[in-house]
Amino acid sequence: MGQIKSRSVLFWELIGTIFIIILGSVLHFAFEWSGNQPVVGVFSAVNESVWEHLKLAFWLALLFMLIEYAALKKKVNNFALAKTIGVYLMVIIIPIVFYSCTAMTGKSIFVIDISTFVVAVIIGQMSSVSC
């Protein structure tokens, strides 16, 4: 029974990882595509600052958490704790890696910035499996 439960949680975390990465990529450009609509700027990136990338991770993780809760609420006991840890990890990893890399290179490197978002999402989502 426990292994079935953990497979179900792993499945949902993998789906969440894909969901956050794909929609994060879309939301990265949504503000510009919307003609700079302020309401879109609340949930999407309005510039290339670290804060804007944190918004993408946070809002999408929160949205997926609500979807995931509907599917897993009767299968797990520590859902809120696990997801809180996952979201915190995402928003901690992004600035640490970004500022560490820019301190070493003296500039922001686009591929590293995108990779940082992806890795932070993977770590955040997968941490929820082990909690």
N, CA, C and O atoms as a Tinker XYZ file with bonds, in Angstrom:
   524  protein
     1  N      0.827000   -1.198000    0.000000    73     2
     2  CA     0.000000    0.000000    0.000000    64     1     3
     3  C      0.867000    1.256000    0.000000    63     2     4     5
     4  O      0.590000    2.200000   -0.740000    81     3
     5  N      1.923000    1.274000    0.830000    73     3     6
     6  CA     2.793000    2.433000    0.925000    64     5     7
     7  C      3.512000    2.727000   -0.379000    63     6     8     9
     8  O      3.706000    3.888000   -0.738000    81     7
     9  N      3.914000    1.663000   -1.096000    73     7    10
    10  CA     4.620000    1.862000   -2.360000    64     9    11
    11  C      3.677000    2.424000   -3.428000    63    10    12    13
    12  O      4.087000    3.254000   -4.240000    81    11
    13  N      2.436000    1.983000   -3.429000    73    11    14
    14  CA     1.454000    2.523000   -4.374000    64    13    15
    15  C      1.243000    4.005000   -4.094000    63    14    16    17
    16  O      1.170000    4.818000   -5.016000    81    15
    17  N      1.146000    4.346000   -2.814000    73    15    18
    18  CA     0.953000    5.744000   -2.424000    64    17    19
    19  C      2.137000    6.594000   -2.874000    63    18    20    21
    20  O      1.943000    7.684000   -3.412000    81    19
    21  N      3.359000    6.112000   -2.661000    73    19    22
    22  CA     4.529000    6.907000   -3.033000    64    21    23
    23  C      4.659000    7.029000   -4.549000    63    22    24    25
    24  O      5.136000    8.053000   -5.036000    81    23
    25  N      4.245000    6.009000   -5.308000    73    23    26
    26  CA     4.258000    6.116000   -6.767000    64    25    27
    27  C      3.272000    7.166000   -7.245000    63    26    28    29
    28  O      3.547000    7.912000   -8.186000    81    27
    29  N      2.125000    7.218000   -6.590000    73    27    30
    30  CA     1.111000    8.210000   -6.941000    64    29    31
    31  C      1.629000    9.624000   -6.670000    63    30    32    33
    32  O      1.433000   10.527000   -7.483000    81    31
    33  N      2.281000    9.809000   -5.538000    73    31    34
    34  CA     2.854000   11.116000   -5.202000    64    33    35
    35  C      3.964000   11.465000   -6.196000    63    34    36    37
    36  O      4.018000   12.593000   -6.684000    81    35
    37  N      4.837000   10.524000   -6.496000    73    35    38
    38  CA     5.913000   10.762000   -7.460000    64    37    39
    39  C      5.334000   11.157000   -8.821000    63    38    40    41
    40  O      5.826000   12.093000   -9.452000    81    39
    41  N      4.308000   10.462000   -9.270000    73    39    42
    42  CA     3.661000   10.787000  -10.537000    64    41    43
    43  C      3.187000   12.233000  -10.538000    63    42    44    45
    44  O      3.441000   12.970000  -11.491000    81    43
    45  N      2.495000   12.647000   -9.467000    73    43    46
    46  CA     1.976000   14.012000   -9.396000    64    45    47
    47  C      3.098000   15.046000   -9.333000    63    46    48    49
    48  O      2.972000   16.127000   -9.909000    81    47
    49  N      4.177000   14.732000   -8.650000    73    47    50
    50  CA     5.304000   15.675000   -8.579000    64    49    51
    51  C      5.989000   15.811000   -9.941000    63    50    52    53
    52  O      6.426000   16.901000  -10.309000    81    51
    53  N      6.081000   14.718000  -10.681000    73    51    54
    54  CA     6.659000   14.791000  -12.028000    64    53    55
    55  C      5.765000   15.619000  -12.954000    63    54    56    57
    56  O      6.261000   16.448000  -13.716000    81    55
    57  N      4.463000   15.397000  -12.890000    73    55    58
    58  CA     3.527000   16.194000  -13.684000    64    57    59
    59  C      3.650000   17.673000  -13.293000    63    58    60    61
    60  O      3.648000   18.551000  -14.156000    81    59
    61  N      3.757000   17.937000  -11.991000    73    59    62
    62  CA     3.910000   19.310000  -11.506000    64    61    63
    63  C      5.189000   19.954000  -12.006000    63    62    64    65
    64  O      5.203000   21.138000  -12.343000    81    63
    65  N      6.250000   19.187000  -12.054000    73    63    66
    66  CA     7.526000   19.699000  -12.552000    64    65    67
    67  C      7.381000   20.151000  -14.005000    63    66    68    69
    68  O      7.803000   21.249000  -14.371000    81    67
    69  N      6.789000   19.303000  -14.811000    73    67    70
    70  CA     6.580000   19.635000  -16.228000    64    69    71
    71  C      5.647000   20.838000  -16.359000    63    70    72    73
    72  O      5.911000   21.751000  -17.142000    81    71
    73  N      4.563000   20.837000  -15.597000    73    71    74
    74  CA     3.579000   21.918000  -15.597000    64    73    75
    75  C      4.246000   23.264000  -15.282000    63    74    76    77
    76  O      4.057000   24.241000  -16.007000    81    75
    77  N      5.015000   23.303000  -14.209000    73    75    78
    78  CA     5.650000   24.558000  -13.775000    64    77    79
    79  C      6.699000   25.026000  -14.769000    63    78    80    81
    80  O      6.791000   26.222000  -15.047000    81    79
    81  N      7.491000   24.111000  -15.309000    73    79    82
    82  CA     8.543000   24.491000  -16.251000    64    81    83
    83  C      7.937000   25.016000  -17.555000    63    82    84    85
    84  O      8.374000   26.045000  -18.072000    81    83
    85  N      6.942000   24.320000  -18.081000    73    83    86
    86  CA     6.340000   24.750000  -19.348000    64    85    87
    87  C      5.578000   26.063000  -19.168000    63    86    88    89
    88  O      5.783000   27.010000  -19.927000    81    87
    89  N      4.703000   26.121000  -18.171000    73    87    90
    90  CA     3.950000   27.366000  -17.972000    64    89    91
    91  C      4.854000   28.509000  -17.526000    63    90    92    93
    92  O      4.589000   29.668000  -17.843000    81    91
    93  N      5.919000   28.192000  -16.794000    73    91    94
    94  CA     6.885000   29.225000  -16.418000    64    93    95
    95  C      7.537000   29.836000  -17.644000    63    94    96    97
    96  O      7.772000   31.043000  -17.698000    81    95
    97  N      7.827000   28.995000  -18.627000    73    95    98
    98  CA     8.409000   29.487000  -19.880000    64    97    99
    99  C      7.424000   30.382000  -20.621000    63    98   100   101
   100  O      7.806000   31.411000  -21.178000    81    99
   101  N      6.158000   29.986000  -20.623000    73    99   102
   102  CA     5.127000   30.794000  -21.287000    64   101   103
   103  C      4.917000   32.111000  -20.535000    63   102   104   105
   104  O      4.880000   33.180000  -21.144000    81   103
   105  N      4.780000   32.026000  -19.217000    73   103   106
   106  CA     4.545000   33.241000  -18.426000    64   105   107
   107  C      5.727000   34.199000  -18.447000    63   106   108   109
   108  O      5.576000   35.386000  -18.161000    81   107
   109  N      6.878000   33.692000  -18.780000    73   107   110
   110  CA     8.052000   34.550000  -18.877000    64   109   111
   111  C      7.824000   35.649000  -19.914000    63   110   112   113
   112  O      8.341000   36.758000  -19.779000    81   111
   113  N      7.049000   35.331000  -20.944000    73   111   114
   114  CA     6.797000   36.275000  -22.033000    64   113   115
   115  C      5.372000   36.829000  -22.043000    63   114   116   117
   116  O      5.064000   37.703000  -22.853000    81   115
   117  N      4.508000   36.347000  -21.170000    73   115   118
   118  CA     3.083000   36.708000  -21.199000    64   117   119
   119  C      2.834000   38.200000  -20.991000    63   118   120   121
   120  O      1.935000   38.765000  -21.613000    81   119
   121  N      3.604000   38.833000  -20.143000    73   119   122
   122  CA     3.395000   40.263000  -19.886000    64   121   123
   123  C      3.594000   41.072000  -21.168000    63   122   124   125
   124  O      2.786000   41.940000  -21.500000    81   123
   125  N      4.654000   40.780000  -21.862000    73   123   126
   126  CA     4.928000   41.482000  -23.127000    64   125   127
   127  C      3.846000   41.161000  -24.162000    63   126   128   129
   128  O      3.373000   42.050000  -24.870000    81   127
   129  N      3.461000   39.891000  -24.242000    73   127   130
   130  CA     2.435000   39.471000  -25.201000    64   129   131
   131  C      1.088000   40.136000  -24.912000    63   130   132   133
   132  O      0.303000   40.375000  -25.830000    81   131
   133  N      0.819000   40.436000  -23.632000    73   131   134
   134  CA    -0.470000   41.024000  -23.252000    64   133   135
   135  C     -0.526000   42.532000  -23.515000    63   134   136   137
   136  O     -1.550000   43.166000  -23.260000    81   135
   137  N      0.548000   43.098000  -24.013000    73   135   138
   138  CA     0.604000   44.549000  -24.189000    64   137   139
   139  C      0.849000   45.260000  -22.871000    63   138   140   141
   140  O      0.404000   46.390000  -22.669000    81   139
   141  N      1.572000   44.578000  -21.962000    73   139   142
   142  CA     1.937000   45.110000  -20.641000    64   141   143
   143  C      0.731000   45.371000  -19.734000    63   142   144   145
   144  O      0.678000   46.379000  -19.031000    81   143
   145  N     -0.219000   44.462000  -19.760000    73   143   146
   146  CA    -1.389000   44.563000  -18.884000    64   145   147
   147  C     -0.969000   44.329000  -17.434000    63   146   148   149
   148  O     -0.358000   43.302000  -17.136000    81   147
   149  N     -1.279000   45.252000  -16.531000    73   147   150
   150  CA    -0.847000   45.120000  -15.135000    64   149   151
   151  C     -1.305000   43.828000  -14.450000    63   150   152   153
   152  O     -0.547000   43.249000  -13.672000    81   151
   153  N     -2.519000   43.371000  -14.724000    73   151   154
   154  CA    -3.003000   42.149000  -14.077000    64   153   155
   155  C     -2.166000   40.936000  -14.498000    63   154   156   157
   156  O     -1.952000   40.023000  -13.701000    81   155
   157  N     -1.700000   40.927000  -15.728000    73   155   158
   158  CA    -0.838000   39.844000  -16.200000    64   157   159
   159  C      0.522000   39.928000  -15.503000    63   158   160   161
   160  O      1.140000   38.903000  -15.218000    81   159
   161  N      0.980000   41.136000  -15.234000    73   159   162
   162  CA     2.262000   41.340000  -14.563000    64   161   163
   163  C      2.312000   40.817000  -13.142000    63   162   164   165
   164  O      3.394000   40.570000  -12.610000    81   163
   165  N      1.155000   40.645000  -12.521000    73   163   166
   166  CA     1.127000   40.094000  -11.162000    64   165   167
   167  C      1.629000   38.647000  -11.154000    63   166   168   169
   168  O      2.282000   38.213000  -10.204000    81   167
   169  N      1.318000   37.910000  -12.218000    73   167   170
   170  CA     1.635000   36.482000  -12.264000    64   169   171
   171  C      2.769000   36.133000  -13.209000    63   170   172   173
   172  O      3.242000   34.996000  -13.206000    81   171
   173  N      3.214000   37.077000  -14.011000    73   171   174
   174  CA     4.239000   36.776000  -15.002000    64   173   175
   175  C      5.445000   37.701000  -14.836000    63   174   176   177
   176  O      5.420000   38.655000  -14.058000    81   175
   177  N      6.480000   37.395000  -15.576000    73   175   178
   178  CA     7.697000   38.199000  -15.497000    64   177   179
   179  C      7.524000   39.496000  -16.279000    63   178   180   181
   180  O      7.123000   39.471000  -17.443000    81   179
   181  N      7.821000   40.617000  -15.651000    73   179   182
   182  CA     7.742000   41.907000  -16.340000    64   181   183
   183  C      9.124000   42.406000  -16.748000    63   182   184   185
   184  O      9.241000   43.346000  -17.534000    81   183
   185  N     10.173000   41.774000  -16.211000    73   183   186
   186  CA    11.542000   42.086000  -16.611000    64   185   187
   187  C     12.412000   40.876000  -16.270000    63   186   188   189
   188  O     11.891000   39.817000  -15.919000    81   187
   189  N     13.691000   41.022000  -16.367000    73   187   190
   190  CA    14.607000   39.888000  -16.165000    64   189   191
   191  C     15.181000   39.810000  -14.751000    63   190   192   193
   192  O     16.189000   39.136000  -14.541000    81   191
   193  N     14.572000   40.476000  -13.789000    73   191   194
   194  CA    15.113000   40.434000  -12.428000    64   193   195
   195  C     14.854000   39.071000  -11.773000    63   194   196   197
   196  O     13.984000   38.314000  -12.204000    81   195
   197  N     15.609000   38.787000  -10.754000    73   195   198
   198  CA    15.450000   37.540000  -10.010000    64   197   199
   199  C     14.046000   37.475000   -9.403000    63   198   200   201
   200  O     13.412000   36.419000   -9.402000    81   199
   201  N     13.572000   38.593000   -8.894000    73   199   202
   202  CA    12.233000   38.634000   -8.298000    64   201   203
   203  C     11.174000   38.120000   -9.273000    63   202   204   205
   204  O     10.275000   37.379000   -8.876000    81   203
   205  N     11.273000   38.501000  -10.518000    73   203   206
   206  CA    10.286000   38.092000  -11.517000    64   205   207
   207  C     10.322000   36.584000  -11.750000    63   206   208   209
   208  O      9.281000   35.971000  -11.986000    81   207
   209  N     11.493000   35.990000  -11.687000    73   207   210
   210  CA    11.596000   34.542000  -11.841000    64   209   211
   211  C     11.076000   33.817000  -10.592000    63   210   212   213
   212  O     10.546000   32.709000  -10.680000    81   211
   213  N     11.232000   34.451000   -9.452000    73   211   214
   214  CA    10.660000   33.883000   -8.225000    64   213   215
   215  C      9.137000   33.873000   -8.304000    63   214   216   217
   216  O      8.493000   32.924000   -7.859000    81   215
   217  N      8.565000   34.936000   -8.875000    73   215   218
   218  CA     7.105000   34.989000   -9.051000    64   217   219
   219  C      6.623000   33.827000   -9.903000    63   218   220   221
   220  O      5.613000   33.198000   -9.586000    81   219
   221  N      7.335000   33.540000  -10.978000    73   219   222
   222  CA     6.933000   32.435000  -11.849000    64   221   223
   223  C      6.910000   31.121000  -11.077000    63   222   224   225
   224  O      5.934000   30.375000  -11.145000    81   223
   225  N      7.965000   30.844000  -10.355000    73   223   226
   226  CA     8.033000   29.596000   -9.587000    64   225   227
   227  C      6.952000   29.556000   -8.507000    63   226   228   229
   228  O      6.262000   28.549000   -8.358000    81   227
   229  N      6.806000   30.637000   -7.764000    73   227   230
   230  CA     5.861000   30.660000   -6.646000    64   229   231
   231  C      4.417000   30.482000   -7.105000    63   230   232   233
   232  O      3.719000   29.593000   -6.619000    81   231
   233  N      3.963000   31.323000   -8.039000    73   231   234
   234  CA     2.551000   31.277000   -8.444000    64   233   235
   235  C      2.197000   29.955000   -9.112000    63   234   236   237
   236  O      1.119000   29.407000   -8.879000    81   235
   237  N      3.095000   29.445000   -9.937000    73   235   238
   238  CA     2.794000   28.186000  -10.612000    64   237   239
   239  C      2.838000   27.003000   -9.653000    63   238   240   241
   240  O      2.036000   26.077000   -9.772000    81   239
   241  N      3.770000   27.028000   -8.702000    73   239   242
   242  CA     3.803000   25.967000   -7.694000    64   241   243
   243  C      2.542000   26.010000   -6.835000    63   242   244   245
   244  O      1.984000   24.969000   -6.489000    81   243
   245  N      2.101000   27.204000   -6.495000    73   243   246
   246  CA     0.869000   27.355000   -5.714000    64   245   247
   247  C     -0.341000   26.851000   -6.495000    63   246   248   249
   248  O     -1.175000   26.129000   -5.949000    81   247
   249  N     -0.439000   27.225000   -7.757000    73   247   250
   250  CA    -1.550000   26.765000   -8.589000    64   249   251
   251  C     -1.556000   25.245000   -8.706000    63   250   252   253
   252  O     -2.596000   24.606000   -8.544000    81   251
   253  N     -0.387000   24.669000   -8.989000    73   251   254
   254  CA    -0.347000   23.214000   -9.129000    64   253   255
   255  C     -0.613000   22.523000   -7.800000    63   254   256   257
   256  O     -1.199000   21.441000   -7.769000    81   255
   257  N     -0.192000   23.132000   -6.716000    73   255   258
   258  CA    -0.458000   22.563000   -5.393000    64   257   259
   259  C     -1.956000   22.410000   -5.175000    63   258   260   261
   260  O     -2.392000   21.400000   -4.623000    81   259
   261  N     -2.748000   23.380000   -5.590000    73   259   262
   262  CA    -4.202000   23.299000   -5.439000    64   261   263
   263  C     -4.787000   22.172000   -6.292000    63   262   264   265
   264  O     -5.681000   21.450000   -5.849000    81   263
   265  N     -4.285000   22.030000   -7.496000    73   263   266
   266  CA    -4.727000   20.939000   -8.371000    64   265   267
   267  C     -4.341000   19.594000   -7.769000    63   266   268   269
   268  O     -5.146000   18.664000   -7.715000    81   267
   269  N     -3.105000   19.513000   -7.325000    73   267   270
   270  CA    -2.562000   18.279000   -6.772000    64   269   271
   271  C     -3.282000   17.871000   -5.485000    63   270   272   273
   272  O     -3.510000   16.686000   -5.240000    81   271
   273  N     -3.629000   18.848000   -4.681000    73   271   274
   274  CA    -4.312000   18.551000   -3.421000    64   273   275
   275  C     -5.631000   17.820000   -3.665000    63   274   276   277
   276  O     -5.985000   16.907000   -2.918000    81   275
   277  N     -6.344000   18.213000   -4.693000    73   275   278
   278  CA    -7.611000   17.551000   -5.013000    64   277   279
   279  C     -7.400000   16.065000   -5.304000    63   278   280   281
   280  O     -8.254000   15.239000   -4.981000    81   279
   281  N     -6.276000   15.730000   -5.907000    73   279   282
   282  CA    -5.997000   14.339000   -6.255000    64   281   283
   283  C     -5.375000   13.542000   -5.110000    63   282   284   285
   284  O     -5.584000   12.333000   -5.016000    81   283
   285  N     -4.617000   14.203000   -4.243000    73   283   286
   286  CA    -3.838000   13.478000   -3.232000    64   285   287
   287  C     -4.320000   13.649000   -1.797000    63   286   288   289
   288  O     -3.744000   13.044000   -0.894000    81   287
   289  N     -5.336000   14.437000   -1.557000    73   287   290
   290  CA    -5.705000   14.779000   -0.179000    64   289   291
   291  C     -5.985000   13.560000    0.699000    63   290   292   293
   292  O     -5.755000   13.617000    1.907000    81   291
   293  N     -6.468000   12.479000    0.135000    73   291   294
   294  CA    -6.758000   11.291000    0.932000    64   293   295
   295  C     -5.617000   10.282000    0.915000    63   294   296   297
   296  O     -5.701000    9.241000    1.567000    81   295
   297  N     -4.554000   10.581000    0.177000    73   295   298
   298  CA    -3.439000    9.645000    0.051000    64   297   299
   299  C     -2.221000   10.026000    0.878000    63   298   300   301
   300  O     -1.355000    9.186000    1.122000    81   299
   301  N     -2.142000   11.278000    1.314000    73   299   302
   302  CA    -0.979000   11.727000    2.075000    64   301   303
   303  C     -1.418000   12.462000    3.334000    63   302   304   305
   304  O     -2.494000   13.058000    3.386000    81   303
   305  N     -0.564000   12.404000    4.341000    73   303   306
   306  CA    -0.877000   13.052000    5.612000    64   305   307
   307  C     -0.196000   14.395000    5.798000    63   306   308   309
   308  O     -0.683000   15.232000    6.558000    81   307
   309  N      0.908000   14.615000    5.128000    73   307   310
   310  CA     1.710000   15.827000    5.349000    64   309   311
   311  C      1.824000   16.681000    4.099000    63   310   312   313
   312  O      2.882000   17.243000    3.818000    81   311
   313  N      0.756000   16.776000    3.366000    73   311   314
   314  CA     0.762000   17.481000    2.083000    64   313   315
   315  C      1.212000   18.941000    2.227000    63   314   316   317
   316  O      2.103000   19.389000    1.505000    81   315
   317  N      0.609000   19.666000    3.141000    73   315   318
   318  CA     0.917000   21.097000    3.295000    64   317   319
   319  C      2.394000   21.312000    3.645000    63   318   320   321
   320  O      3.042000   22.196000    3.084000    81   319
   321  N      2.921000   20.514000    4.562000    73   319   322
   322  CA     4.331000   20.637000    4.937000    64   321   323
   323  C      5.241000   20.329000    3.752000    63   322   324   325
   324  O      6.187000   21.069000    3.484000    81   323
   325  N      4.960000   19.253000    3.052000    73   323   326
   326  CA     5.796000   18.848000    1.925000    64   325   327
   327  C      5.811000   19.917000    0.836000    63   326   328   329
   328  O      6.871000   20.248000    0.305000    81   327
   329  N      4.650000   20.453000    0.504000    73   327   330
   330  CA     4.577000   21.458000   -0.547000    64   329   331
   331  C      5.200000   22.789000   -0.101000    63   330   332   333
   332  O      5.802000   23.493000   -0.911000    81   331
   333  N      5.059000   23.126000    1.161000    73   331   334
   334  CA     5.675000   24.353000    1.680000    64   333   335
   335  C      7.195000   24.259000    1.564000    63   334   336   337
   336  O      7.851000   25.204000    1.127000    81   335
   337  N      7.742000   23.123000    1.954000    73   335   338
   338  CA     9.193000   22.914000    1.837000    64   337   339
   339  C      9.622000   23.015000    0.375000    63   338   340   341
   340  O     10.632000   23.645000    0.062000    81   339
   341  N      8.854000   22.396000   -0.513000    73   339   342
   342  CA     9.182000   22.437000   -1.939000    64   341   343
   343  C      9.199000   23.846000   -2.504000    63   342   344   345
   344  O     10.119000   24.218000   -3.232000    81   343
   345  N      8.179000   24.633000   -2.168000    73   343   346
   346  CA     8.100000   26.012000   -2.666000    64   345   347
   347  C      9.238000   26.854000   -2.087000    63   346   348   349
   348  O      9.857000   27.641000   -2.803000    81   347
   349  N      9.509000   26.689000   -0.805000    73   347   350
   350  CA    10.621000   27.432000   -0.198000    64   349   351
   351  C     11.944000   27.089000   -0.876000    63   350   352   353
   352  O     12.761000   27.973000   -1.133000    81   351
   353  N     12.153000   25.809000   -1.163000    73   351   354
   354  CA    13.395000   25.428000   -1.834000    64   353   355
   355  C     13.523000   26.111000   -3.193000    63   354   356   357
   356  O     14.598000   26.588000   -3.559000    81   355
   357  N     12.422000   26.153000   -3.935000    73   355   358
   358  CA    12.468000   26.816000   -5.244000    64   357   359
   359  C     12.891000   28.275000   -5.107000    63   358   360   361
   360  O     13.784000   28.742000   -5.815000    81   359
   361  N     12.243000   28.986000   -4.192000    73   359   362
   362  CA    12.524000   30.423000   -4.091000    64   361   363
   363  C     13.831000   30.731000   -3.355000    63   362   364   365
   364  O     14.285000   31.875000   -3.363000    81   363
   365  N     14.425000   29.750000   -2.735000    73   363   366
   366  CA    15.750000   29.938000   -2.133000    64   365   367
   367  C     16.847000   29.616000   -3.142000    63   366   368   369
   368  O     17.849000   30.327000   -3.223000    81   367
   369  N     16.660000   28.552000   -3.906000    73   367   370
   370  CA    17.681000   28.110000   -4.856000    64   369   371
   371  C     17.894000   29.128000   -5.970000    63   370   372   373
   372  O     19.035000   29.405000   -6.339000    81   371
   373  N     16.819000   29.688000   -6.511000    73   371   374
   374  CA    16.937000   30.598000   -7.654000    64   373   375
   375  C     17.864000   31.781000   -7.348000    63   374   376   377
   376  O     18.808000   32.001000   -8.107000    81   375
   377  N     17.644000   32.548000   -6.283000    73   375   378
   378  CA    18.559000   33.683000   -6.063000    64   377   379
   379  C     19.967000   33.263000   -5.651000    63   378   380   381
   380  O     20.937000   33.927000   -6.017000    81   379
   381  N     20.097000   32.177000   -4.898000    73   379   382
   382  CA    21.434000   31.743000   -4.485000    64   381   383
   383  C     22.275000   31.388000   -5.703000    63   382   384   385
   384  O     23.415000   31.837000   -5.829000    81   383
   385  N     21.715000   30.586000   -6.594000    73   383   386
   386  CA    22.476000   30.184000   -7.790000    64   385   387
   387  C     22.700000   31.384000   -8.712000    63   386   388   389
   388  O     23.802000   31.573000   -9.229000    81   387
   389  N     21.661000   32.192000   -8.919000    73   387   390
   390  CA    21.800000   33.356000   -9.801000    64   389   391
   391  C     22.906000   34.292000   -9.317000    63   390   392   393
   392  O     23.805000   34.650000  -10.078000    81   391
   393  N     22.832000   34.684000   -8.047000    73   391   394
   394  CA    23.820000   35.643000   -7.540000    64   393   395
   395  C     25.202000   35.024000   -7.409000    63   394   396   397
   396  O     26.199000   35.733000   -7.540000    81   395
   397  N     25.293000   33.729000   -7.156000    73   395   398
   398  CA    26.598000   33.059000   -7.123000    64   397   399
   399  C     27.236000   33.056000   -8.507000    63   398   400   401
   400  O     28.423000   33.349000   -8.657000    81   399
   401  N     26.441000   32.726000   -9.505000    73   399   402
   402  CA    26.969000   32.689000  -10.877000    64   401   403
   403  C     27.350000   34.076000  -11.371000    63   402   404   405
   404  O     28.402000   34.245000  -11.987000    81   403
   405  N     26.508000   35.069000  -11.110000    73   403   406
   406  CA    26.847000   36.422000  -11.569000    64   405   407
   407  C     28.041000   36.983000  -10.809000    63   406   408   409
   408  O     28.792000   37.794000  -11.351000    81   407
   409  N     28.225000   36.565000   -9.565000    73   407   410
   410  CA    29.400000   37.014000   -8.813000    64   409   411
   411  C     30.673000   36.423000   -9.421000    63   410   412   413
   412  O     31.709000   37.086000   -9.462000    81   411
   413  N     30.593000   35.184000   -9.891000    73   411   414
   414  CA    31.768000   34.529000  -10.470000    64   413   415
   415  C     32.056000   34.995000  -11.895000    63   414   416   417
   416  O     33.217000   35.145000  -12.277000    81   415
   417  N     31.007000   35.222000  -12.678000    73   415   418
   418  CA    31.207000   35.576000  -14.083000    64   417   419
   419  C     31.151000   37.072000  -14.346000    63   418   420   421
   420  O     31.638000   37.546000  -15.372000    81   419
   421  N     30.553000   37.817000  -13.415000    73   419   422
   422  CA    30.412000   39.251000  -13.601000    64   421   423
   423  C     29.239000   39.646000  -14.496000    63   422   424   425
   424  O     29.034000   40.828000  -14.771000    81   423
   425  N     28.473000   38.654000  -14.950000    73   423   426
   426  CA    27.314000   38.948000  -15.795000    64   425   427
   427  C     26.292000   37.821000  -15.683000    63   426   428   429
   428  O     26.590000   36.723000  -15.213000    81   427
   429  N     25.099000   38.127000  -16.123000    73   427   430
   430  CA    24.032000   37.132000  -16.170000    64   429   431
   431  C     24.164000   36.356000  -17.477000    63   430   432   433
   432  O     24.340000   36.947000  -18.543000    81   431
   433  N     24.078000   35.038000  -17.388000    73   431   434
   434  CA    24.167000   34.184000  -18.573000    64   433   435
   435  C     22.810000   33.518000  -18.760000    63   434   436   437
   436  O     22.362000   32.756000  -17.903000    81   435
   437  N     22.157000   33.808000  -19.882000    73   435   438
   438  CA    20.782000   33.386000  -20.130000    64   437   439
   439  C     20.574000   31.881000  -19.916000    63   438   440   441
   440  O     19.617000   31.482000  -19.252000    81   439
   441  N     21.439000   31.061000  -20.458000    73   439   442
   442  CA    21.292000   29.606000  -20.344000    64   441   443
   443  C     21.357000   29.179000  -18.878000    63   442   444   445
   444  O     20.611000   28.295000  -18.459000    81   443
   445  N     22.232000   29.790000  -18.108000    73   443   446
   446  CA    22.334000   29.459000  -16.685000    64   445   447
   447  C     21.094000   29.938000  -15.943000    63   446   448   449
   448  O     20.605000   29.251000  -15.046000    81   447
   449  N     20.584000   31.102000  -16.304000    73   447   450
   450  CA    19.366000   31.614000  -15.659000    64   449   451
   451  C     18.184000   30.672000  -15.874000    63   450   452   453
   452  O     17.446000   30.373000  -14.935000    81   451
   453  N     18.007000   30.208000  -17.098000    73   451   454
   454  CA    16.910000   29.280000  -17.409000    64   453   455
   455  C     17.148000   27.943000  -16.710000    63   454   456   457
   456  O     16.227000   27.358000  -16.140000    81   455
   457  N     18.377000   27.471000  -16.759000    73   455   458
   458  CA    18.703000   26.197000  -16.109000    64   457   459
   459  C     18.478000   26.264000  -14.601000    63   458   460   461
   460  O     18.055000   25.287000  -13.983000    81   459
   461  N     18.759000   27.406000  -14.025000    73   459   462
   462  CA    18.542000   27.591000  -12.594000    64   461   463
   463  C     17.067000   27.447000  -12.254000    63   462   464   465
   464  O     16.718000   26.792000  -11.272000    81   463
   465  N     16.205000   28.048000  -13.053000    73   463   466
   466  CA    14.759000   27.926000  -12.844000    64   465   467
   467  C     14.345000   26.462000  -12.936000    63   466   468   469
   468  O     13.617000   25.968000  -12.075000    81   467
   469  N     14.798000   25.772000  -13.962000    73   467   470
   470  CA    14.430000   24.366000  -14.172000    64   469   471
   471  C     14.916000   23.499000  -13.015000    63   470   472   473
   472  O     14.150000   22.695000  -12.482000    81   471
   473  N     16.166000   23.650000  -12.624000    73   471   474
   474  CA    16.729000   22.849000  -11.528000    64   473   475
   475  C     16.017000   23.148000  -10.209000    63   474   476   477
   476  O     15.738000   22.231000   -9.437000    81   475
   477  N     15.724000   24.408000   -9.948000    73   475   478
   478  CA    15.021000   24.770000   -8.715000    64   477   479
   479  C     13.633000   24.142000   -8.669000    63   478   480   481
   480  O     13.198000   23.675000   -7.616000    81   479
   481  N     12.944000   24.128000   -9.791000    73   479   482
   482  CA    11.614000   23.507000   -9.847000    64   481   483
   483  C     11.726000   22.001000   -9.622000    63   482   484   485
   484  O     10.938000   21.427000   -8.871000    81   483
   485  N     12.682000   21.372000  -10.257000    73   483   486
   486  CA    12.863000   19.925000  -10.084000    64   485   487
   487  C     13.153000   19.595000   -8.615000    63   486   488   489
   488  O     12.538000   18.691000   -8.048000    81   487
   489  N     14.075000   20.317000   -8.013000    73   487   490
   490  CA    14.421000   20.058000   -6.617000    64   489   491
   491  C     13.226000   20.313000   -5.705000    63   490   492   493
   492  O     12.940000   19.517000   -4.811000    81   491
   493  N     12.533000   21.418000   -5.931000    73   491   494
   494  CA    11.364000   21.731000   -5.105000    64   493   495
   495  C     10.273000   20.685000   -5.206000    63   494   496   497
   496  O      9.716000   20.254000   -4.197000    81   495
   497  N      9.974000   20.283000   -6.417000    73   495   498
   498  CA     8.916000   19.276000   -6.612000    64   497   499
   499  C      9.341000   17.917000   -6.061000    63   498   500   501
   500  O      8.551000   17.249000   -5.395000    81   499
   501  N     10.565000   17.503000   -6.327000    73   499   502
   502  CA    11.002000   16.182000   -5.867000    64   501   503
   503  C     11.172000   16.121000   -4.346000    63   502   504   505
   504  O     11.072000   15.046000   -3.753000    81   503
   505  N     11.428000   17.265000   -3.718000    73   503   506
   506  CA    11.539000   17.265000   -2.253000    64   505   507
   507  C     10.196000   16.920000   -1.619000    63   506   508   509
   508  O     10.146000   16.394000   -0.506000    81   507
   509  N      9.121000   17.213000   -2.321000    73   507   510
   510  CA     7.788000   16.901000   -1.805000    64   509   511
   511  C      7.535000   15.396000   -1.738000    63   510   512   513
   512  O      6.721000   14.936000   -0.938000    81   511
   513  N      8.224000   14.642000   -2.565000    73   511   514
   514  CA     8.057000   13.179000   -2.575000    64   513   515
   515  C      8.626000   12.582000   -1.306000    63   514   516   517
   516  O      8.050000   11.658000   -0.733000    81   515
   517  N      9.750000   13.108000   -0.870000    73   515   518
   518  CA    10.443000   12.505000    0.274000    64   517   519
   519  C      9.896000   12.958000    1.625000    63   518   520   521
   520  O     10.245000   12.374000    2.651000    81   519
   521  N      9.053000   13.975000    1.647000    73   519   522
   522  CA     8.520000   14.461000    2.920000    64   521   523
   523  C      7.374000   13.603000    3.426000    63   522   524
   524  O      6.816000   13.882000    4.488000    81   523
